[in-house]
Amino acid sequence: MKRICHIVQSYYPRDPRIRRQAEALVEAGHWVVVYCLRGPKEPKRETVNGVHVVRLPLTRRRGSKPRYLFEYAAFFVMVSFRMLCKWGHKFDIIHVSNLPDFLVFAAFVPKLFGTKVILDEHDPMPELIMSKYDVPDTHLVIRFLKWQQRISMRFATHVLTVNDAMKELLAPNSGNRPVSVVMNLPDDRMFHPDQSKDGRDPNDGRFILLYTGTVSKTYGLSMVIEAVASLKSRIPGLSLKIAGEGDDLPALRKLAKDLGVADIVEFLGIVPFGQIPQLIARSDIGVSTLKLDPLTDLCFNNKTAEYSAVGLPAIVTRTRTVEKYFPDGVVRFFEPGSMESFSEAVVELYSDQELRRRMSRKGIEFSRQSNWSAEKRKYIGLIESLTS
């Protein structure tokens, strides 16, 4: 049995990738602890499905740039202190997930004494800032972020990332550190077509669009609300459900009210992860409307894979990475940023029930080959290779 520590500046067990990885390690017979943020009313410590969770006294508050910097710095200091205090409980592997990249240096002292360190690049930090704040890659801040990303990867023993496009981006700057891919695919024990057996009657007169995930401008939900407003007279029973939280929620609520669709756009807030499969099964179309920029062109959207696994047809922005993994017929692509293209896709799927059935079957078939069970074996193999 190996002692493995996960460090992540997010909430556990809400983060699907971290939860799947940690629980996979427990299933493989290892001892696992996760250091993470502490949300309101969450206990300082608890054990979740065999994973020991230690929550540090810091809460994420979406807001100003200084607040982000404070949170990154404060969490880094807290975790670094824990790594020093807990050195009597030596870890075999410390697995650090970005953001931020430099969080990996919290493992500096353990690494000196032989602990292997994994840096898991969920998101490329320079591209994320370029996308969020609309700054060019020549900006001084972006150049600094690329530098700290590079030295962070070279400090790690091994670099992990989420898809081949990310690997191609990172590998040239990782020095001699190997870069492996473990994709963030749905857990096939939770997301599977049998969920639809308890779904709603598709002939009940409603036509439900569903979005699940982070609610930010990157995900283009204002365009979806505008499309719903323009289509509500053409599609009887049309409605939109948005499950998730994020800094764009107030603006989206106002937009729905201003466009007169507040009665058919429902903001569900945070939905417990275990209830997401049923929410998907009770919808007609899943939507993933990423805006196209240097970040999103690299993204594999796990939510699209969750829709497909349950058998829900999805309308998805055409990006380089998504197009590589999802062939036509599994999802319905629309052109980035085009409300006309998106609305056309909604009308097409609404009008053709047989097309929706075919997409559902193809999505389920796709998910039988691409799921967490396959990725889990790769992850466990990597951990065991590092500790052998």
C-alpha positions as CSV (number, residue, x, y, z in Angstrom):
1,M,0.0,0.0,0.0
2,K,1.4,3.4,-1.0
3,R,0.6,6.7,0.7
4,I,-0.6,9.3,-1.8
5,C,-1.5,12.9,-1.3
6,H,-3.7,14.9,-3.6
7,I,-3.5,18.7,-3.5
8,V,-6.1,20.7,-5.3
9,Q,-7.4,24.3,-4.9
10,S,-11.0,23.4,-5.3
11,Y,-13.8,21.7,-3.4
12,Y,-13.8,18.0,-2.8
13,P,-15.8,15.9,-3.7
14,R,-17.3,18.3,-6.2
15,D,-14.3,18.2,-8.5
16,P,-15.1,15.1,-10.7
17,R,-11.5,14.5,-12.0
18,I,-10.0,14.6,-8.5
19,R,-12.7,12.4,-7.0
20,R,-12.4,9.8,-9.7
21,Q,-8.6,9.7,-9.3
22,A,-8.6,9.5,-5.5
23,E,-11.3,6.8,-5.4
24,A,-9.5,4.8,-8.1
25,L,-6.4,4.8,-5.9
26,V,-8.4,3.6,-2.8
27,E,-9.9,0.8,-4.9
28,A,-6.4,-0.2,-5.9
29,G,-5.5,-0.6,-2.2
30,H,-3.6,2.7,-1.6
31,W,-4.0,5.2,1.3
32,V,-5.1,8.6,0.0
33,V,-5.5,12.0,1.5
34,V,-6.8,15.1,-0.3
35,Y,-6.0,18.7,0.8
36,C,-8.5,21.1,-0.6
37,L,-10.7,24.2,0.0
38,R,-13.3,24.3,2.7
39,G,-16.8,25.4,1.6
40,P,-19.5,26.8,3.9
41,K,-20.7,24.2,6.4
42,E,-18.3,21.6,5.3
43,P,-16.4,19.7,8.0
44,K,-12.6,20.3,8.5
45,R,-12.0,16.6,8.0
46,E,-14.0,13.6,6.8
47,T,-13.6,10.3,5.0
48,V,-15.5,10.0,1.7
49,N,-15.6,6.6,0.0
50,G,-12.3,5.7,1.7
51,V,-10.6,9.0,0.8
52,H,-9.3,11.1,3.7
53,V,-10.3,14.7,3.1
54,V,-8.6,17.6,4.9
55,R,-10.2,21.0,4.2
56,L,-8.1,24.1,4.7
57,P,-9.7,27.3,6.0
58,L,-10.1,29.1,2.7
59,T,-13.1,29.6,0.5
60,R,-13.2,30.5,-3.1
61,R,-14.8,33.8,-3.9
62,R,-15.2,34.8,-7.5
63,G,-14.3,38.4,-7.9
64,S,-11.4,40.8,-8.5
65,K,-7.9,39.9,-9.7
66,P,-6.4,40.7,-6.3
67,R,-8.8,38.2,-4.7
68,Y,-7.6,35.5,-7.1
69,L,-3.9,36.3,-6.3
70,F,-4.7,36.3,-2.5
71,E,-6.4,32.9,-2.8
72,Y,-3.6,31.3,-4.8
73,A,-0.9,32.7,-2.4
74,A,-2.9,31.8,0.8
75,F,-3.6,28.2,-0.3
76,F,0.0,27.7,-1.4
77,V,1.3,28.8,2.1
78,M,-1.3,26.7,3.9
79,V,-0.4,23.6,2.0
80,S,3.3,24.1,2.2
81,F,3.0,24.4,5.9
82,R,1.0,21.1,6.1
83,M,3.7,19.4,4.0
84,L,6.3,20.4,6.5
85,C,4.2,19.5,9.6
86,K,3.1,16.2,8.2
87,W,6.6,15.1,7.1
88,G,6.5,12.3,9.8
89,H,3.8,10.7,7.5
90,K,6.0,10.5,4.5
91,F,4.1,10.3,1.2
92,D,5.2,8.1,-1.7
93,I,3.5,10.4,-4.3
94,I,2.1,14.0,-4.1
95,H,-0.3,14.7,-6.9
96,V,-0.8,18.4,-7.5
97,S,-3.6,19.7,-9.7
98,N,-3.4,23.2,-11.2
99,L,-4.6,26.0,-11.1
100,P,-2.1,27.5,-10.2
101,D,0.9,25.7,-11.7
102,F,3.3,26.9,-9.0
103,L,1.2,25.0,-6.3
104,V,3.5,22.1,-7.2
105,F,6.3,23.8,-5.3
106,A,4.4,23.1,-2.0
107,A,6.0,19.6,-2.4
108,F,9.5,21.0,-2.4
109,V,10.7,19.5,0.9
110,P,9.0,16.1,0.4
111,K,10.6,15.9,-3.1
112,L,14.0,16.5,-1.5
113,F,13.5,13.3,0.5
114,G,12.4,11.1,-2.4
115,T,8.7,11.7,-2.8
116,K,7.6,11.6,-6.4
117,V,5.6,14.6,-7.6
118,I,2.9,14.7,-10.3
119,L,1.7,18.0,-11.8
120,D,-1.7,17.6,-13.3
121,E,-2.3,20.3,-15.9
122,H,-6.1,20.5,-16.0
123,D,-6.1,23.9,-17.7
124,P,-3.2,25.8,-19.3
125,M,-2.8,28.9,-17.1
126,P,-1.5,31.3,-19.8
127,E,-4.4,30.5,-22.3
128,L,-6.9,30.7,-19.5
129,I,-5.9,34.2,-18.6
130,M,-5.8,35.2,-22.3
131,S,-9.3,33.9,-22.6
132,K,-10.7,35.4,-19.4
133,Y,-9.2,38.9,-19.7
134,D,-8.7,39.1,-23.5
135,V,-5.0,39.8,-23.4
136,P,-2.5,38.9,-26.2
137,D,0.1,36.2,-25.7
138,T,2.8,38.9,-25.9
139,H,1.6,40.6,-22.7
140,L,4.1,40.6,-19.9
141,V,1.7,38.7,-17.6
142,I,1.3,35.9,-20.1
143,R,5.0,35.7,-20.6
144,F,5.4,35.4,-16.8
145,L,2.7,32.7,-16.7
146,K,4.4,30.7,-19.4
147,W,7.7,30.9,-17.5
148,Q,6.2,29.7,-14.2
149,Q,4.3,26.9,-16.1
150,R,7.6,25.8,-17.6
151,I,9.6,25.7,-14.3
152,S,6.6,24.1,-12.5
153,M,6.6,21.2,-15.0
154,R,10.3,20.8,-14.8
155,F,10.2,20.6,-11.0
156,A,7.7,17.7,-11.2
157,T,8.7,14.1,-11.6
158,H,5.9,13.5,-14.1
159,V,3.4,15.8,-15.9
160,L,-0.2,14.7,-16.4
161,T,-2.8,16.4,-18.6
162,V,-6.3,15.9,-20.0
163,N,-6.0,15.3,-23.8
164,D,-3.6,15.1,-26.7
165,A,-4.0,18.7,-27.7
166,M,-2.8,19.8,-24.2
167,K,0.1,17.3,-24.4
168,E,1.2,18.8,-27.7
169,L,1.1,22.2,-26.1
170,L,3.0,21.3,-22.9
171,A,5.5,18.7,-24.0
172,P,8.0,21.1,-25.8
173,N,8.4,23.1,-22.6
174,S,8.5,20.2,-20.1
175,G,12.2,19.6,-20.4
176,N,12.9,15.9,-19.9
177,R,9.8,15.4,-17.8
178,P,7.4,12.9,-19.4
179,V,3.9,14.1,-20.2
180,S,1.0,11.6,-20.0
181,V,-2.7,11.9,-20.9
182,V,-5.5,10.7,-18.6
183,M,-8.7,12.0,-20.0
184,N,-11.5,13.4,-17.8
185,L,-14.2,11.0,-19.1
186,P,-17.5,10.2,-17.3
187,D,-17.6,7.5,-14.7
188,D,-19.5,4.7,-16.5
189,R,-20.8,3.4,-13.2
190,M,-22.8,6.7,-12.9
191,F,-23.3,7.9,-16.4
192,H,-24.9,5.1,-18.5
193,P,-28.0,4.7,-20.7
194,D,-30.0,2.9,-18.1
195,Q,-30.5,6.3,-16.4
196,S,-33.0,7.0,-19.2
197,K,-35.4,4.3,-18.0
198,D,-36.4,6.6,-15.2
199,G,-36.5,9.7,-17.4
200,R,-39.5,11.6,-18.3
201,D,-42.1,11.0,-21.1
202,P,-40.6,12.5,-24.3
203,N,-44.2,13.3,-25.5
204,D,-45.2,15.4,-22.5
205,G,-45.2,18.6,-24.6
206,R,-42.0,20.0,-23.2
207,F,-38.7,20.4,-25.1
208,I,-35.9,20.9,-22.5
209,L,-32.4,22.2,-23.3
210,L,-29.8,21.5,-20.6
211,Y,-26.5,23.0,-19.6
212,T,-24.4,21.7,-16.7
213,G,-21.1,23.1,-15.6
214,T,-19.4,26.4,-14.8
215,V,-21.4,29.5,-15.5
216,S,-19.0,31.9,-17.1
217,K,-18.7,34.0,-20.2
218,T,-16.4,31.4,-21.7
219,Y,-19.3,29.0,-22.1
220,G,-21.4,31.4,-24.2
221,L,-24.7,30.9,-22.3
222,S,-25.9,34.4,-23.1
223,M,-26.2,33.3,-26.8
224,V,-28.3,30.2,-25.6
225,I,-30.7,32.5,-23.7
226,E,-31.0,34.8,-26.7
227,A,-31.7,31.8,-29.0
228,V,-34.4,30.5,-26.6
229,A,-36.0,34.0,-26.7
230,S,-36.1,33.9,-30.5
231,L,-37.3,30.3,-30.8
232,K,-40.0,30.1,-28.1
233,S,-42.7,31.0,-30.5
234,R,-41.6,28.3,-33.0
235,I,-41.0,25.5,-30.4
236,P,-43.9,24.9,-28.1
237,G,-42.9,23.9,-24.5
238,L,-39.3,25.1,-25.1
239,S,-37.3,25.7,-21.9
240,L,-33.7,25.9,-20.7
241,K,-32.2,24.5,-17.5
242,I,-28.8,25.8,-16.3
243,A,-27.1,23.7,-13.6
244,G,-24.0,25.2,-12.0
245,E,-22.5,28.3,-10.5
246,G,-20.2,31.0,-11.7
247,D,-19.5,34.7,-12.0
248,D,-21.8,35.1,-15.0
249,L,-25.0,34.1,-13.2
250,P,-26.2,37.6,-12.3
251,A,-25.8,38.9,-15.9
252,L,-27.6,35.8,-17.3
253,R,-30.5,36.2,-14.9
254,K,-30.9,39.8,-15.9
255,L,-30.7,38.9,-19.6
256,A,-33.4,36.3,-19.2
257,K,-35.7,38.8,-17.5
258,D,-35.0,41.5,-20.1
259,L,-35.8,39.2,-22.9
260,G,-39.0,38.0,-21.3
261,V,-37.9,34.4,-20.9
262,A,-37.3,34.3,-17.1
263,D,-40.3,31.9,-16.9
264,I,-38.7,29.3,-19.2
265,V,-35.0,29.7,-18.2
266,E,-34.4,27.9,-14.9
267,F,-31.2,28.4,-12.9
268,L,-30.8,25.3,-10.8
269,G,-27.6,26.4,-9.0
270,I,-25.3,23.6,-7.7
271,V,-26.8,20.2,-8.3
272,P,-25.3,17.3,-6.3
273,F,-23.1,15.4,-8.6
274,G,-25.0,12.1,-8.0
275,Q,-28.2,13.8,-9.4
276,I,-26.6,15.0,-12.6
277,P,-27.2,11.7,-14.6
278,Q,-31.0,11.8,-13.8
279,L,-31.1,15.5,-14.8
280,I,-29.5,14.6,-18.1
281,A,-32.0,11.8,-18.6
282,R,-34.9,14.1,-18.1
283,S,-33.8,16.5,-20.8
284,D,-34.1,16.5,-24.6
285,I,-30.9,18.3,-25.8
286,G,-27.6,19.0,-24.0
287,V,-25.8,22.1,-25.0
288,S,-22.1,23.0,-24.9
289,T,-21.6,26.5,-26.4
290,L,-17.9,27.3,-25.8
291,K,-16.6,30.5,-27.2
292,L,-13.7,29.9,-29.5
293,D,-10.4,31.2,-28.2
294,P,-6.9,29.9,-27.5
295,L,-8.2,28.1,-24.3
296,T,-11.4,26.5,-25.5
297,D,-9.8,25.3,-28.7
298,L,-7.7,23.0,-26.5
299,C,-10.6,21.8,-24.3
300,F,-12.3,18.5,-24.2
301,N,-15.6,19.2,-22.7
302,N,-16.4,16.4,-20.2
303,K,-20.0,17.5,-20.0
304,T,-20.5,16.6,-23.7
305,A,-19.2,13.1,-22.9
306,E,-21.6,12.9,-20.0
307,Y,-24.5,13.8,-22.2
308,S,-23.5,11.1,-24.7
309,A,-23.0,8.4,-22.0
310,V,-26.6,8.8,-20.9
311,G,-27.8,8.9,-24.5
312,L,-28.7,12.6,-24.6
313,P,-28.2,14.3,-28.1
314,A,-25.9,17.3,-27.8
315,I,-25.4,20.6,-29.7
316,V,-21.7,21.5,-29.4
317,T,-19.4,24.3,-30.6
318,R,-17.1,23.1,-33.3
319,T,-13.5,23.3,-31.9
320,R,-10.3,21.5,-32.9
321,T,-10.2,19.2,-29.9
322,V,-13.9,18.4,-29.6
323,E,-14.1,17.7,-33.4
324,K,-11.1,15.3,-33.0
325,Y,-12.8,13.2,-30.3
326,F,-16.5,13.4,-31.3
327,P,-17.3,12.5,-34.9
328,D,-20.3,13.9,-36.7
329,G,-23.4,11.9,-35.8
330,V,-22.4,11.5,-32.2
331,V,-23.0,15.3,-31.6
332,R,-24.5,18.1,-33.7
333,F,-21.8,20.7,-34.3
334,F,-22.6,24.4,-34.7
335,E,-20.2,27.2,-35.8
336,P,-18.5,29.1,-32.9
337,G,-20.3,32.2,-31.8
338,S,-23.1,31.9,-34.3
339,M,-26.6,32.2,-32.8
340,E,-28.1,31.5,-36.3
341,S,-26.1,28.2,-36.5
342,F,-27.0,27.2,-33.0
343,S,-30.7,28.0,-33.5
344,E,-30.7,26.0,-36.7
345,A,-29.4,23.0,-34.8
346,V,-32.1,23.3,-32.1
347,V,-34.9,23.5,-34.7
348,E,-33.4,20.6,-36.7
349,L,-33.3,18.3,-33.6
350,Y,-36.7,19.4,-32.4
351,S,-38.2,18.6,-35.8
352,D,-36.6,15.2,-36.3
353,Q,-37.2,12.8,-33.4
354,E,-35.6,9.9,-35.4
355,L,-32.4,12.0,-35.8
356,R,-32.3,12.4,-32.0
357,R,-32.7,8.6,-31.5
358,R,-29.8,7.9,-33.9
359,M,-27.6,10.4,-32.1
360,S,-28.5,8.9,-28.8
361,R,-27.5,5.4,-30.0
362,K,-24.2,6.6,-31.5
363,G,-23.4,8.6,-28.3
364,I,-23.9,5.4,-26.2
365,E,-21.8,3.4,-28.5
366,F,-19.1,6.1,-28.4
367,S,-19.2,6.0,-24.6
368,R,-18.7,2.3,-24.4
369,Q,-15.2,2.8,-25.8
370,S,-14.4,6.1,-24.1
371,N,-15.1,6.1,-20.4
372,W,-13.4,6.4,-17.0
373,S,-12.9,2.7,-16.6
374,A,-10.4,2.7,-19.5
375,E,-8.7,5.9,-18.2
376,K,-8.6,4.6,-14.7
377,R,-6.4,1.7,-15.7
378,K,-3.9,4.2,-17.3
379,Y,-3.8,6.3,-14.2
380,I,-3.3,3.4,-11.8
381,G,-0.6,2.1,-14.1
382,L,1.2,5.5,-14.0
383,I,1.1,5.6,-10.2
384,E,2.4,2.1,-9.8
385,S,5.2,2.7,-12.3
386,L,6.3,5.8,-10.3
387,T,6.3,3.8,-7.0
388,S,7.8,0.6,-8.2
